[in-house]
Amino acid sequence: MEPVPPFRRRWPWLTADLQTLRNVLPGRLPGIPPESGRRFEIPLRDGSGDRLVARYHLGSGSAPAVILVPGLTGCEASRHVLQAAGVFLAAGHPVVRLNLRGSPPGRSLARGHYHMDRVRDLADACLAAAELDPGIRDRGVVVLGYSLGGALALRLAAAPCLPAIVRATVSISAPLDLAAAADRIARPRNRLYERWLLARLREETEPVWRRAPAAVRSAVAEVRHIRDFDDTLTAGEAGFRDAADYYASCSPARFLGALRVPTLIVHADDDPWVPPPSVAASSRLRVLVTRGGGHVGFHGKGDRLPWYVGAAAAFVRSRAGACPAPATG
């Protein structure tokens, strides 16, 4: 991987929490318009009849397509997705802004909801991307995911269902140990974060828990922690006994030894939501842990765009085939 400048926090985003909150605070940030791109649907091959919805942006060069995968309660219009899309489009990459199963933009197209065992959903999205343009079949795709979307990307990179068209994967602030992430978000200092996430989760998964037995509906309304939510709803929907079984079975850390494509993990040492990874680099794995940066923050000196975008682009250029440097500003 070509060298990238070290991350240095930009004023006034000097703490982990300010870095984390920057993407949801008012104010203009770089990025493409949310309504841009061509909306298309992706039929899933699991027999459920569910479909994903995504937005496609035609590239202008010979670079691999980039599939952007949002995190928990995120979607195609998340600010970090719009920022990265603008950078990769400027560098000539075709871009797909993916919505996970049952997220609000595609809620009417799916009865189910995304979780950490929906690896085949990502595989189906990669195969669908290959049908968007003949050039994508030749140049391949890179999967770049944020937080939970990054964890899914890591699982795909090691999965038997990984399509041959995938050239590389990148994760930003992904939880490698789901149980440790659930414990961290439940800390007293993260109470407001967790309440915010739970409120969004309840709203997003309402079509699922409204069909559940009365006891589950009541429990969903009462949960106070992400682990409790996963114990009550997610684990059962995913086919596991409980949250502990779900976390142990689906944590990306247990699959990293089986990576099939070049993979980059980017994480901040002060991430308030997700513990930094404790994994060693290998021939197929590059790990960048920055000093500061928060959770999907990385707002650094010298650029209004997040630092990780340049790091991801450098990795793609060196490991997934030659492609031009992105324009930043």
BARO-46792 format. One record per residue (C-alpha): residue number from 0; residue in one letter; x, y, z. Coordinates in pm, 1 decimal. Layout:
// BARO-46792
> NUM:A:X:Y:Z;
...
This chain:
// BARO-46792
> 0:M:0.0:0.0:0.0;
> 1:E:133.7:342.2:-90.6;
> 2:P:212.1:571.3:205.6;
> 3:V:-66.0:792.8:339.9;
> 4:P:-11.1:1093.9:566.8;
> 5:P:-86.8:1030.1:935.0;
> 6:F:-424.4:1138.0:1065.9;
> 7:R:-426.6:1457.8:1271.0;
> 8:R:-748.1:1591.5:1419.6;
> 9:R:-880.7:1920.6:1283.7;
> 10:W:-1006.2:2199.5:1507.1;
> 11:P:-1269.4:2213.8:1651.5;
> 12:W:-1321.9:1835.0:1624.8;
> 13:L:-1058.5:1757.3:1886.2;
> 14:T:-1228.4:1485.6:2094.7;
> 15:A:-1360.6:1139.8:2012.6;
> 16:D:-1719.2:1252.3:2066.7;
> 17:L:-1690.0:1562.3:1849.0;
> 18:Q:-1530.8:1352.6:1573.8;
> 19:T:-1818.1:1103.7:1602.0;
> 20:L:-2093.1:1365.7:1607.7;
> 21:R:-1959.5:1577.7:1320.0;
> 22:N:-2151.9:1381.4:1056.1;
> 23:V:-2488.8:1442.3:1222.9;
> 24:L:-2443.2:1804.2:1328.9;
> 25:P:-2590.3:2084.9:1116.3;
> 26:G:-2365.5:2243.1:859.9;
> 27:R:-2247.2:2188.5:505.3;
> 28:L:-2008.0:1906.6:426.7;
> 29:P:-1866.8:1785.5:95.2;
> 30:G:-2061.5:1515.1:-82.8;
> 31:I:-2299.5:1441.5:-366.0;
> 32:P:-2673.6:1524.4:-349.8;
> 33:P:-2868.6:1243.1:-179.5;
> 34:E:-3119.2:1217.7:-466.8;
> 35:S:-2850.6:1181.7:-735.6;
> 36:G:-2779.9:856.0:-915.7;
> 37:R:-3012.2:597.8:-1069.1;
> 38:R:-3228.8:400.9:-827.5;
> 39:F:-3238.0:25.4:-893.2;
> 40:E:-3350.9:-289.5:-714.8;
> 41:I:-3157.3:-606.3:-631.0;
> 42:P:-3351.6:-935.4:-606.6;
> 43:L:-3213.9:-1154.8:-328.5;
> 44:R:-3145.0:-1519.9:-400.6;
> 45:D:-3247.4:-1668.7:-66.6;
> 46:G:-3604.1:-1745.1:-174.0;
> 47:S:-3755.3:-1481.3:55.2;
> 48:G:-3876.5:-1256.2:-225.2;
> 49:D:-3704.5:-964.3:-52.7;
> 50:R:-3516.9:-704.8:-256.0;
> 51:L:-3257.2:-443.1:-179.5;
> 52:V:-3264.6:-92.5:-319.4;
> 53:A:-2957.3:105.6:-419.2;
> 54:R:-2840.5:404.1:-623.6;
> 55:Y:-2594.6:368.5:-909.0;
> 56:H:-2356.8:634.6:-1037.1;
> 57:L:-2182.9:576.7:-1370.3;
> 58:G:-1805.7:608.1:-1359.0;
> 59:S:-1594.9:805.5:-1603.1;
> 60:G:-1272.5:603.1:-1598.7;
> 61:S:-1130.4:253.1:-1588.7;
> 62:A:-1137.3:207.1:-1210.5;
> 63:P:-1317.8:-66.4:-1015.1;
> 64:A:-1671.5:3.2:-896.7;
> 65:V:-1706.5:93.0:-528.3;
> 66:I:-2004.1:-40.8:-331.3;
> 67:L:-2066.3:171.1:-21.1;
> 68:V:-2238.6:-13.9:265.2;
> 69:P:-2387.6:193.3:551.9;
> 70:G:-2382.1:104.4:918.7;
> 71:L:-2651.6:42.7:1179.0;
> 72:T:-2961.4:254.9:1097.2;
> 73:G:-2770.4:418.5:809.7;
> 74:C:-2869.5:434.9:443.8;
> 75:E:-2775.9:565.7:99.4;
> 76:A:-2814.3:924.1:226.7;
> 77:S:-2580.6:897.0:528.3;
> 78:R:-2333.9:1183.2:517.4;
> 79:H:-2022.2:966.9:514.9;
> 80:V:-2167.7:764.9:225.7;
> 81:L:-2231.9:1085.1:27.9;
> 82:Q:-1882.4:1214.5:103.7;
> 83:A:-1705.9:898.5:-10.4;
> 84:A:-1928.4:867.3:-315.9;
> 85:G:-1827.4:1214.3:-431.1;
> 86:V:-1457.4:1138.7:-394.3;
> 87:F:-1465.9:805.3:-574.8;
> 88:L:-1685.7:941.2:-852.7;
> 89:A:-1439.6:1226.7:-906.0;
> 90:A:-1166.9:963.8:-947.3;
> 91:G:-1366.0:781.6:-1217.1;
> 92:H:-1506.2:492.9:-1012.9;
> 93:P:-1862.6:375.5:-1070.4;
> 94:V:-2032.9:392.2:-730.3;
> 95:V:-2321.9:197.3:-578.3;
> 96:R:-2481.3:339.8:-262.8;
> 97:L:-2638.7:31.6:-108.6;
> 98:N:-2925.6:12.0:138.5;
> 99:L:-2928.5:-298.1:355.3;
> 100:R:-3232.1:-525.8:373.9;
> 101:G:-3534.2:-356.0:526.7;
> 102:S:-3371.6:-14.4:575.9;
> 103:P:-3613.6:275.4:520.2;
> 104:P:-3542.8:345.3:148.6;
> 105:G:-3626.9:-19.7:71.9;
> 106:R:-3863.4:-100.0:357.3;
> 107:S:-4153.8:-180.4:125.5;
> 108:L:-3938.9:-429.6:-68.4;
> 109:A:-3847.3:-661.4:220.4;
> 110:R:-4019.6:-840.5:506.2;
> 111:G:-3688.4:-921.0:669.8;
> 112:H:-3426.7:-691.6:817.4;
> 113:Y:-3048.3:-680.8:796.1;
> 114:H:-2824.2:-837.2:1059.9;
> 115:M:-2469.2:-968.0:1084.0;
> 116:D:-2549.6:-1300.2:918.0;
> 117:R:-2682.4:-1140.5:595.1;
> 118:V:-2351.0:-1196.0:416.4;
> 119:R:-2521.5:-1334.8:105.8;
> 120:D:-2711.4:-1006.5:69.5;
> 121:L:-2378.6:-834.9:4.0;
> 122:A:-2275.9:-1109.5:-236.6;
> 123:D:-2601.2:-1060.4:-428.7;
> 124:A:-2538.4:-685.2:-441.0;
> 125:C:-2192.0:-742.0:-589.1;
> 126:L:-2333.6:-973.4:-855.8;
> 127:A:-2605.7:-718.0:-935.7;
> 128:A:-2340.3:-447.7:-974.6;
> 129:A:-2172.4:-660.1:-1241.2;
> 130:E:-2489.3:-634.7:-1448.9;
> 131:L:-2500.5:-254.6:-1440.7;
> 132:D:-2219.5:-207.3:-1692.7;
> 133:P:-2001.7:-454.7:-1886.6;
> 134:G:-1694.5:-262.9:-1772.1;
> 135:I:-1766.3:-346.7:-1408.5;
> 136:R:-1742.8:-718.3:-1488.3;
> 137:D:-1394.0:-656.9:-1625.8;
> 138:R:-1263.8:-417.5:-1359.8;
> 139:G:-1435.8:-569.0:-1059.0;
> 140:V:-1577.4:-411.8:-744.6;
> 141:V:-1446.1:-297.1:-408.5;
> 142:V:-1677.7:-321.4:-105.9;
> 143:L:-1634.5:-37.4:145.3;
> 144:G:-1845.4:-60.4:458.7;
> 145:Y:-1898.5:153.3:766.7;
> 146:S:-1938.7:18.2:1119.1;
> 147:L:-2188.4:-272.8:1091.1;
> 148:G:-2163.2:-244.8:711.0;
> 149:G:-1786.4:-271.9:745.6;
> 150:A:-1824.4:-581.4:961.8;
> 151:L:-2043.1:-737.2:691.9;
> 152:A:-1777.9:-648.5:432.2;
> 153:L:-1515.6:-828.6:641.3;
> 154:R:-1732.8:-1135.5:668.8;
> 155:L:-1794.0:-1133.3:293.1;
> 156:A:-1418.4:-1114.7:228.2;
> 157:A:-1377.5:-1450.8:402.7;
> 158:A:-1701.8:-1617.6:293.9;
> 159:P:-1738.9:-1909.6:50.7;
> 160:C:-2008.4:-1706.0:-127.6;
> 161:L:-1762.3:-1424.9:-213.0;
> 162:P:-1816.3:-1345.0:-582.8;
> 163:A:-1508.2:-1355.4:-802.5;
> 164:I:-1582.5:-997.8:-912.5;
> 165:V:-1482.3:-863.0:-567.6;
> 166:R:-1124.9:-734.2:-579.6;
> 167:A:-1087.8:-591.7:-227.7;
> 168:T:-1278.4:-490.5:85.1;
> 169:V:-1242.1:-195.5:322.2;
> 170:S:-1397.6:-150.7:666.7;
> 171:I:-1424.3:178.1:855.2;
> 172:S:-1481.4:165.1:1233.8;
> 173:A:-1617.7:-190.8:1214.0;
> 174:P:-1686.9:-403.3:1523.2;
> 175:L:-1470.1:-714.5:1500.4;
> 176:D:-1599.6:-850.1:1832.6;
> 177:L:-1975.0:-792.2:1852.5;
> 178:A:-2000.2:-871.5:2223.4;
> 179:A:-1721.7:-625.1:2308.0;
> 180:A:-1891.6:-357.1:2096.1;
> 181:A:-2225.2:-416.9:2272.2;
> 182:D:-2050.3:-384.0:2608.5;
> 183:R:-1875.8:-61.5:2506.3;
> 184:I:-2189.0:112.3:2375.8;
> 185:A:-2364.8:17.1:2702.5;
> 186:R:-2115.4:210.1:2916.7;
> 187:P:-2268.7:496.7:3119.0;
> 188:R:-2070.3:756.1:2919.0;
> 189:N:-2244.7:631.5:2602.5;
> 190:R:-2599.0:638.7:2738.5;
> 191:L:-2720.3:910.7:2500.8;
> 192:Y:-2562.2:738.5:2201.8;
> 193:E:-2729.4:408.8:2289.7;
> 194:R:-3070.8:568.9:2346.7;
> 195:W:-3044.1:738.5:2007.4;
> 196:L:-2948.8:413.1:1834.1;
> 197:L:-3223.9:217.3:2006.8;
> 198:A:-3488.4:473.0:1909.1;
> 199:R:-3377.6:449.4:1545.1;
> 200:L:-3362.7:69.9:1561.2;
> 201:R:-3714.7:41.7:1700.8;
> 202:E:-3847.7:266.6:1427.1;
> 203:E:-3654.1:91.8:1150.2;
> 204:T:-3748.6:-262.1:1256.7;
> 205:E:-4114.2:-187.3:1331.8;
> 206:P:-4241.9:-395.6:1035.8;
> 207:V:-4055.1:-694.6:1184.3;
> 208:W:-4148.6:-668.2:1550.3;
> 209:R:-4509.3:-573.1:1474.7;
> 210:R:-4549.1:-926.3:1331.2;
> 211:A:-4389.8:-1087.1:1637.5;
> 212:P:-4577.0:-1234.5:1939.1;
> 213:A:-4707.4:-990.7:2198.1;
> 214:A:-4429.3:-1078.7:2443.6;
> 215:V:-4162.9:-980.6:2188.7;
> 216:R:-4342.0:-657.5:2100.2;
> 217:S:-4360.0:-563.8:2465.4;
> 218:A:-3996.0:-652.9:2526.2;
> 219:V:-3877.4:-446.5:2229.3;
> 220:A:-4050.4:-143.5:2378.2;
> 221:E:-3876.7:-196.3:2712.5;
> 222:V:-3515.2:-274.0:2615.3;
> 223:R:-3251.5:-31.3:2734.8;
> 224:H:-2939.8:-171.4:2570.0;
> 225:I:-2836.0:-288.2:2223.0;
> 226:R:-2749.4:-631.1:2367.3;
> 227:D:-3105.3:-660.6:2503.4;
> 228:F:-3246.8:-561.4:2164.6;
> 229:D:-3036.1:-828.0:1995.5;
> 230:D:-3141.1:-1081.4:2259.7;
> 231:T:-3507.7:-994.8:2211.8;
> 232:L:-3533.2:-955.3:1835.0;
> 233:T:-3218.2:-970.6:1621.1;
> 234:A:-3084.2:-1309.0:1734.6;
> 235:G:-3416.1:-1483.4:1674.1;
> 236:E:-3459.9:-1320.9:1332.4;
> 237:A:-3108.3:-1435.4:1241.8;
> 238:G:-3171.8:-1791.4:1361.1;
> 239:F:-2960.3:-1790.1:1678.4;
> 240:R:-3049.4:-1887.7:2037.0;
> 241:D:-2972.1:-1550.8:2190.6;
> 242:A:-2744.1:-1249.9:2159.9;
> 243:A:-2444.2:-1440.0:2298.5;
> 244:D:-2483.3:-1710.9:2032.6;
> 245:Y:-2537.1:-1448.1:1761.5;
> 246:Y:-2230.5:-1247.2:1863.5;
> 247:A:-2005.0:-1552.4:1893.6;
> 248:S:-2115.4:-1690.6:1556.3;
> 249:C:-2108.0:-1367.1:1354.0;
> 250:S:-1815.8:-1163.7:1490.6;
> 251:P:-1579.6:-1087.0:1198.8;
> 252:A:-1265.5:-1150.9:1407.0;
> 253:R:-1316.6:-1526.6:1388.9;
> 254:F:-1311.3:-1519.3:1007.0;
> 255:L:-1010.3:-1295.7:937.5;
> 256:G:-774.9:-1589.1:897.6;
> 257:A:-974.4:-1698.4:592.1;
> 258:L:-967.9:-1371.0:395.3;
> 259:R:-985.3:-1430.4:19.5;
> 260:V:-912.3:-1077.5:-108.3;
> 261:P:-694.4:-783.5:0.8;
> 262:T:-863.2:-615.9:295.3;
> 263:L:-809.5:-289.3:481.4;
> 264:I:-931.1:-216.6:834.3;
> 265:V:-936.5:150.5:943.4;
> 266:H:-1011.6:231.0:1306.7;
> 267:A:-949.2:504.7:1562.6;
> 268:D:-791.3:426.5:1898.3;
> 269:D:-1049.0:647.4:2073.6;
> 270:D:-1364.6:513.1:1905.7;
> 271:P:-1631.9:556.0:2176.2;
> 272:W:-1861.0:289.9:2027.1;
> 273:V:-1632.5:9.1:1908.0;
> 274:P:-1306.8:-117.3:2067.0;
> 275:P:-998.0:-89.5:1843.9;
> 276:P:-909.3:-415.6:1667.3;
> 277:S:-647.5:-641.5:1821.6;
> 278:V:-555.6:-831.3:1506.7;
> 279:A:-227.4:-870.9:1325.1;
> 280:A:-169.0:-769.3:966.2;
> 281:S:-109.2:-1043.7:710.8;
> 282:S:-49.0:-1083.1:340.5;
> 283:R:-417.0:-1007.1:277.1;
> 284:L:-489.9:-777.0:570.4;
> 285:R:-374.2:-420.9:633.0;
> 286:V:-473.9:-256.7:963.1;
> 287:L:-457.3:119.9:1019.6;
> 288:V:-534.7:238.0:1373.4;
> 289:T:-516.2:614.7:1403.7;
> 290:R:-451.2:828.5:1707.8;
> 291:G:-792.5:992.3:1744.9;
> 292:G:-1077.3:996.4:1494.8;
> 293:G:-1382.1:876.2:1687.4;
> 294:H:-1642.2:651.4:1525.8;
> 295:V:-1658.3:701.7:1146.6;
> 296:G:-1513.1:1046.6:1203.5;
> 297:F:-1153.0:1102.3:1090.9;
> 298:H:-1203.1:1475.9:1029.4;
> 299:G:-841.7:1576.5:983.5;
> 300:K:-616.8:1869.8:912.2;
> 301:G:-568.6:1984.5:555.8;
> 302:D:-891.1:1852.0:405.9;
> 303:R:-1265.7:1891.6:454.7;
> 304:L:-1311.4:1527.4:355.0;
> 305:P:-1258.0:1245.8:607.2;
> 306:W:-902.2:1114.9:621.7;
> 307:Y:-1010.6:753.2:569.4;
> 308:V:-1128.2:826.1:212.7;
> 309:G:-773.0:898.7:100.1;
> 310:A:-644.1:593.5:287.8;
> 311:A:-907.1:371.1:126.3;
> 312:A:-834.0:511.9:-220.4;
> 313:A:-460.4:450.7:-175.6;
> 314:F:-531.1:92.5:-72.0;
> 315:V:-755.8:35.4:-373.7;
> 316:R:-493.7:173.9:-609.7;
> 317:S:-220.8:-51.0:-475.0;
> 318:R:-414.0:-370.5:-405.9;
> 319:A:-721.2:-382.9:-629.0;
> 320:G:-576.0:-258.3:-955.3;
> 321:A:-452.3:74.1:-1085.0;
> 322:C:-697.4:359.9:-1050.3;
> 323:P:-646.4:735.6:-1032.9;
> 324:A:-601.6:931.2:-714.1;
> 325:P:-926.1:1090.7:-593.0;
> 326:A:-970.7:1465.7:-610.7;
> 327:T:-1000.0:1612.5:-261.0;
> 328:G:-1065.1:1959.7:-136.2;
